[in-house]
Amino acid sequence: MKGRTLPPNDVGLGRRLLPMVFVLVLVGTAFLVARLPSASAATRAGMAQRFQFTELPIALPAGLPQRDVRQVNPKYEHIRSWISSVGAGVAVNDLDGDGRSDDLCLVDTRSDAVVVTPAPETGAYPPFVLDPAPLPSGPAIAPMGCTPGDFNSDGRMDLLVYYWGRTPVVFLHRGQGGALAAAAFRPTELVPQALTADGLYHGPLWNTNAVNVADFDGDGHPDIGIFNYFPDTEVLDPQGHPNVQMNHSMSRAENAGGSHILRWTAATSGADPSVTYVEQRAIDPAYSTGWTLGAGSADLDGDLLPELYLANDFGKDRFFHNRSTPGQIRFALAEGRRDAVTPKSLVLGHDSFKGMSIEFGDLDNSGRFDMFVSNITESWGLEESNFVWRNNAANPADARRKMEKGVAPFEDSAASRNLAWVGWGWDAKMADFDNSGRVAVVQAAGFVKGDINRFNWLQELAMSNDLMLQEPAMWPKAEPGDDIAGDNTLAFWAKEPDGKRYVDLAPQLGLAVPTPTRGIAVADADQDGAQDFAVARQWGAPAYYRNTKAPDRNFLGLRLFRPVDTAGGAPPSAAVPGSPAYGAQVRIRTADGTTHVAQLDGGSGHSGKRSFDVYFGLGAAGGRPVSAEIAWRDADGGAHRQTLELAAGWHDLILTDQARELTTP
């Protein structure tokens, strides 16, 4: 029987129908995925028994102002609540040198103050405000975040504060002893500025919302990535020049303030410490002007040069392969590859979503870094999707081969894991809070708190012509009293018993407070073997959640140091034997054969920064020795790798040309 040949008209009709059939199949598949069964109430209740947190208030200095909106440029006046929707931040680290990550650096939007305070029930010094004086300042400047780090490599913890309206300030620790106080820090310009007779700031108008600190060029010192949101304009000045603008697209905006990669070059220590950075053109300008809200880095190909991810609002996120050499930082763009069933916006580097934060972590105990990216996922609003970029490289060498060809070795798995939708997402942190060997994801959420739901206005804006968006006057009102996703709550994503999907246990754990949150910081502040976390709330009091699960020894905690290499630096002590080993990676294999990887993260995310401790829950393998492969660069930039057998508990290691344990508590 001969085959029937379709008439030409029928062939053309079939070709025209193919795209329609494909879309229908794709929509049907997405619908089925979205309707996957969720965990039952009984399952949630049982899972919640693995965790226990107690909310504690965070001490703040007395007499701080209590505002609820910012003053803004006149062209932004009708959307001042929108412009006032960021800035709350929190970081945790060992600022006082007692050997514990039990000190907080907060940015409180209600006062525009940067506050250093001990974690609840851990410290003895009174909270204080970091004042940039005598550096020039002004009323149109507001802090946006605080990143701890040893920027002059002297063994003392400093603080990098970034702002809207000026370049960042590094508060360098003087190391003069006594209780921690404001006088212990010397404010220093990250980008040199001339002193002014009027005391007001007249330098570059950076508007920064994302910072990443890492040893980008592998020379043994921390470099700094500064990623600006608004263009360099007077965003917060009520008498400012009317040249301000908004994003020129909802899905491909590239008119933001741009990236600044700063390479460490020199430092001094003592009563008048200093540090010097020089800016390098490390990223192609074609890829560096997204509206960046989150930045993160981790080494994927085994060369101990961290790759870089930028989470961009209103358009394409960017992922870069690190091709630096000592003294020269250079990043090359890498993107995901699309197959026949993957929408473009679920391909890394091709999305049109609203990137808010980025976190690296090992979600599947594969020994490879995955990535979690927060987006806007508001039901009946702007329902996009978070990203869970699963690392699909077979090993570091495979990752290197792909990235050298411009291919990012990731594919999205957010929907299949039930991690796709939360609301208006912000900072996120992966951590093992029950020592089960499985990381949970804590995610901030919410936008503007008010009484009148204005999401319909925002939807109309999102559907408007991109040519309108850049002009602030075309935006609908967002003023005090208006609400846009203001009732979103913090999410606490934990793995279901089968290990495949996640469940938000925030309601069961008492974490679902309907107040917009921004930054999250994680540390085992009291070193009891249970990780705690702090949360920065936008226009609300910050909160500290102490992990009150019964202490156990079912964990491995590592503090990794390099010897101090700055003259006059802090003498080694039992509490702080050196400077943090930026970018050091630890890959453990437990007695049951499970693999995990983590790193000393110098500062990734949106406005929350975790401690420098490297922490693993050990799960079923608790109580037995752990094989830990440690990879690091020494103070001269030399790369090293060594495997140690370690017992559960806390360990301090000094990293030179070999890893040497100092104490075993």
Salt bridges, closest charged atoms under 4 A:
GLU55 OE2 - ARG537 NH2 3.57
GLU77 OE2 - ARG80 NH1 3.18
ASP108 OD2 - ARG110 NH2 2.81
ASP112 OD2 - ARG67 NH2 3.65
ASP112 OD1 - ARG70 NH2 3.52
GLU121 OE1 - ARG546 NH1 3.01
ASP154 OD2 - ARG156 NH1 3.19
GLU189 OE2 - ARG166 NH2 2.80
ASP198 OD2 - HIS202 NE2 2.98
GLU254 OE2 - ARG318 NH2 3.49
ASP272 OD1 - ARG174 NH1 3.66
ASP272 OD1 - ARG186 NE 3.81
GLU279 OE2 - HIS260 ND1 2.70
ASP301 OD2 - HIS321 NE2 2.83
GLU307 OE2 - HIS321 NE2 3.91
GLU335 OE2 - ARG318 NH1 3.54
GLU335 OE1 - HIS350 NE2 3.60
GLU359 OE2 - ARG610 NH2 2.21
ASP364 OD2 - ARG417 NH2 2.75
ASP364 OD1 - LYS495 NZ 3.77
GLU384 OE2 - LYS354 NZ 2.56
ASP398 OD1 - ARG401 NH2 3.74
ASP398 OD2 - LYS402 NZ 3.62
GLU411 OE2 - ARG390 NH2 2.17
ASP427 OD1 - LYS429 NZ 3.08
ASP434 OD2 - ARG50 NE 2.91
ASP466 OD2 - ARG252 NH2 3.93
GLU471 OE2 - LYS75 NZ 3.09
GLU479 OE2 - ARG80 NH1 3.74
ASP482 OD1 - ARG454 NE 2.88
ASP487 OD1 - LYS449 NZ 2.54
ASP526 OD2 - ARG546 NH2 2.96
ASP552 OD2 - LYS549 NZ 2.95
ASP565 OD2 - HIS221 NE2 3.35
GLU629 OE1 - ARG587 NH1 3.75
GLU629 OE1 - ARG641 NH1 3.70
ASP634 OD2 - HIS640 NE2 2.74
ASP652 OD2 - ARG559 NH2 2.85
GLU661 OE2 - HIS651 ND1 2.49
